[in-house]
């Protein structure tokens, strides 16, 4: 049996997981319905492309353990509209890089955020707070969970981010020159080469409600190195707030 994570937040997540509530794409409520009070309300709509080291389907989405026993992932976001209090987030971009030695819910992960260099000081602060789970109800978003499970946090970077995501077409790419290059494309039939379409529907998810699944490739250098090829990728429209997924 795995040792319990060291921090109270990590222990809560572990209990949450073993109560058969998905650690990577699921419920936005804790067992005790305890919620963190927030002083700032925020909400955003964005498109995302995520790539992790799991096989297509990503067992974590189905309440199972990751394909290789650990998790390596990158997630890029293009914010269509959003606000943090009275700070506009429209049009900004962000990337999260993550590494866990075991499943996400076992904790002890490392993370690094890359924020659009075009963001001003208030926008940078807002995105960093959102993506580290601040001003968010307990377990309400994937950012809250990822941050709670990542005590090892590298300094955020403020860089130019090129990004283009077509959710329905299951194609996308984003890059930070010299640091990160991510591409996503449809899964191909191994016999005919035809595009193979699969979607994951998570009615009680804390990230998305419906995701298109594809094949991803990532090369990342720096504090969190990633070298992924032909692994799980998801494309989704997300609509989140400080209370979780907006219906």
Secondary structure by P-SEA (a helix, b strand, c coil): cccccccaaaaaaaaaaacccccccccccccccbbbbbcbbbbbccccccccccccccccccccccccccccbbbbbbbcccccccccccccccccccccccccccccccbbbbccccccaaaaaaaaaaaacccccccccaaaaaaaaccccccccbbbbbbccccccccccccccccbbbbbbcccccccccbbbbbbbbcccccccbbbbbbbbbbbcccbbbbbcccbbbbbbcccccccccc
